[in-house]
Amino acid sequence: MLTRRLLGSIPKSSNAYRFAMSSARFAQPVRHKSNYLLSAVETDESQRLDIQHRMNLHMLNQRMLHPEIPKNLERIADVATGNGTWIFDLIKYRKENSGSTDTKYHGFDISDSLFPKPDAIETLNIDFSTHNFYQPFPEEHAGKYDLVHARHLSLTIRGAEDLKLAMQNISSLLKYDFQTQIDNCPPAYMTATWRIIFDWVKNSGYSLDFPDDVHNTIASQGLEIVDKKQHSTQYVPFCEDHRLTLLYAFYTGVPRMCWKSKGKSDEEIERIIERCLEEWEQGVLVDYFLTQIVARKPAEAAL
């Protein structure tokens, strides 16, 4: 689904405009050795994750947890946690909505490069550790969590077999009769550039139907699907983080790679990117979609 809107030129006093003008205009970033397409950014990756997180919350109407998830949770895991922004906001959210302060949180990620410094979490019940979710989690974590959260895996996992393995390992963290919440965004696309990106993403082995793939995979592995719902920026009032998220997509360098694969010269690519930036400055936006899947590990399951 492609929806595109024109909201008018960006005010020059806005954070989005100041960010765009203060950054080098889409210089080619250094690529890192990772399957994660968005790992190659030339701007602050932690800032990008914060902006993306705020936009997701906006789509979810600031509701961090699905209403089917119980309030009494002793241990919560966040897989692919990045800088832990989801955990930090969840602590605040649960304190305001349920008064809970005793829950223990654990963030897992393949790299510790974005983990907060120890002094930032010393008064909180949070631990962070590195782990590749294609590998079984350590025994001390197996079956220990009331809630396991994961999101933005669509540009990390390639192919059905990798998805089965990842979901099996992630769900192994759950206690029986407890739940997992998976929030996934299929890639968004803008004009011809985003269509080219979609083709490239698909040809590289990533799925354009990742939420459906996750749903079918975890259901086949014995988890009970509680709910699956799509959210979109299309159905909520505009927020500036929407513009910033779209801008950050260009800073990953992925658009350049995609046009390069189509035989475009560096000069042609620069002109295309400049036109996209001009559209962005004029207020052209594409809508983002996020699918939230909530599943329960039944008491009789033996995953």
N, C-alpha and C positions, 0 to 999 in steps of 0.2 A: 504494500500500500504506500502510495506517495502522495503526500499533501504538502502544499507549498503556500506560504502566506507572505504578503507584503505589509509590514507594520509601519512603514515610514522610515525616514533616515534616522540613524542613530544619533542621539544628542551628543555633542562634543564634550559635554560635562560628565557623561556616563562612564562607569568603570570599564565597560566593554570597549568603548572608543579609546579611552586612555591606554588600555592594555594593548590594543592593536597598534596604536601609533608609537608606543614606547618599545615595542619588540621589533627585532630585525624581521623584515618582511619575508617570511617563509624561506629562510636559508636552509639548504639541505642539511638535515641533522645527521649525526653519527648513528649508524645502526648498531644495535646490540644483538648478541647471539641469544635469541629467545624466540619461541613460537608466538609470543604475545605481540600482535601487530602494533598495539599502541605503546610499546615499550620504547620506541624510538622518538623521543620528544626532545626538543631543544629548549623548552621552557620548563618551569618548575613542575615536576610530575606530581608532587604532593598537592600543589595548588590546583592542578587539573583534576585530581581525584576529589578534592573538596568541592569544586564547582559542579562536577558530575553528580556527586552525592546530593548536593542541594537541589539540583534539577530533578533528580529521581524522587526526592521527598516531595517536591512541588507536584509532580505527577500523581503521587500517592496521597495528596492532600494532607501532608505532614504526618501520616499514620505509618509509623515504623514497623509495627507488627500487625499481622493479619488478626482479625478479631477471634478467629478460631484457636489461636495460640493462647494457652493459659497464662495467667499473670504470675503464678507461683513457679518460678524457674530458678533452680539452684545453680546450674552451670550452663553457659552459653558459649558456643564456638562460632567464630567467623572465619570462613575459609576464603583464601585470596584477599586477605584483609588490607593489603597495601599499607597505608599510613594509620589504619585503625579508626578512620573517621566515623565509620558506621557504629563501632563499639562505643566511642565517646558520646555520640549523639544518643545512642540507645540508653546509656546510663542516665543521661539527663532526662530522656523521655520517660523512662520507667520510674524514676524518682518523682516526677511530676504527676504521673498517671496512676501509679500503684503504691508509691511510697517505698518501693523495694530498694534496699541498699546492701543486702548481704550476698547477692548473686556474684559468682565468680565467672570471669570472662577470659577467653583465650583466643588470640588471633594467630592464624597460620598463614604463611606466605612462602613462596619459593625463595624469596630474597629478603634479607633484613635491612635493605638499604633505605627503606622508608619508615621503619619502625620508630616510634617516638623514643626519645632519650629516657633512661631509667628514672631521672628525677621528675619527669612529667607524669609518671604513673605510680610513684612510690606510695601515694595515699589511696590508690584505687585497687580494687581486686582484679587486676588485669595482668595477664602474662602474654608474651609473644614468643613464637618460635618458628624457625624455618622448617618447611616441609614441602615436598613435591607430592601433590595429591595423586599422582600416578603410582606412588608407592604406598603400601599399607601404613597406616598411622601407628605410632608406637603403642605397645600394649597398654601402657598407663592411660591412654586416651580412649581406648576402644569401649564403646557402650557407656560412656561417662556423662554425656551431655543431654540435657532436656530439650535444647534447641540448637540446631546447626543452621547457620545462615551462609549462603554463598551467592555471589552475583557477578555479572559481567564476565562470564566464562566463554561467551560465544566466539571471541577472537583469541581464545587460548587453546581450545580443544578441537582437534581435527579428527573427523571420522567416527563412525559408530563404535568401533572397538575401543578407541580411547575414551569415548564418552561413557561406555559401560564400565570401564575400569575406574574412571574418575568418580562416577556416581556410587559405585560399590564401596570405594574407599571412604568417600565423604559420609555416606549413610552409616558406615561402621562406627562412627563417633556417637550415634544416637543410642540413648537408652530405649528399651522396648516401650511401645505405646507413647513415644514422644515424637516430636515433629521437626521437619526441616522446612525452611523457607528459602526459595531460590528465586532471585530477581534477575531477569535477563533481558537485555536489549538487543534485538536484531539490529544489524547495522543500518543507520539512516543514510539516505542519499539525496544529493542536491544536483539538479539539472543533469547535463551530460556527464559531468565529472563524477557524480555519485553513482550513476549507472555503470560507468567504467569501473569504479571501485567495487561495486557489487559483483560484476563479472569476475574481477581479479580475485576477490575474496573466495568466491565459489570455486574457481579453477585452482586455488591454492589449497583446497581441501577443507575449508571451513564451511559451516552450514549457514544458509540463509533462513532456515526454519528451526533454529536452535531451541527455542522454547518448546516447540512440539516434540523435538527429539528428546529433550530432557524429560518431558511428561511421559512419553512412551517408554523410555529407558527405565526410569525409576519405578513405573507401574509394573513393568515386566520383571523387575527385581524384587517384587513383593511389597513395595510401599503402597499404602492406601492414599489415593489422591483426595485431599480435603477440598481444595479449590484451585482453580486456574482462572486468572483474570488479566485482561490486557488493559494497561493504562497508557495515556498519551498526553503530550503537551497540547494536543488539539482540543482537549476537553477541560482545560484549566486556564485561568487568566495568565497572561504573559508574565514571565519573569526574566530579568536580565541574564541569569545564569544560562538560559536557553541560548542566547546569542554567544555567550562565552564558550559553551560546550561545542557549538558548531565551529567557532574559530579555532579552538584547540584541535579539532579533527584535522585541520590543514597542517598544523604544526607537527603532526606525527610523521610527515614525509610520505605517508601512504599514497596520497593523490599523485605525487610525482612519480613514484614507482609504477603506478597503474598506467599513467599516460606514457611512460617510458616503454612499458611492455607493448603498447600499441604503436610503437615506432615514432613517437613524437620527438623532435629535437629539444635540447635544453631551452632554446630560445622560444619555441612554440609553447612549451610547458609553462615558462615564465609568463607568457601573455595570457594563457588560460587561467593560471592562478591569480593574476592581477584582475582579470574580469570577474572571477569568483569573489575576490575581495571587494571589488566595486559593488557587486550585487549585495554583499553582506553589509557594506556601509550604507546602502540605500534601504536596508531593512528587510531584505529577502530572507526568509527562514524556511527550513523544512521541519516537519514535526517528527519528534522522537517517540518511540513506542517502547514500553517496558511491560513484560509479562511476569506476573508474580504467581509462583506455584507453591502451594503448601501441601506437604505430604506427611503422613503419620507412619511410624514404624510399628506395626501391630505387635501385640504381645506374643503372638504365636510365630512371628517371623524369625527366620534364622538366616540372616544375610551374611 
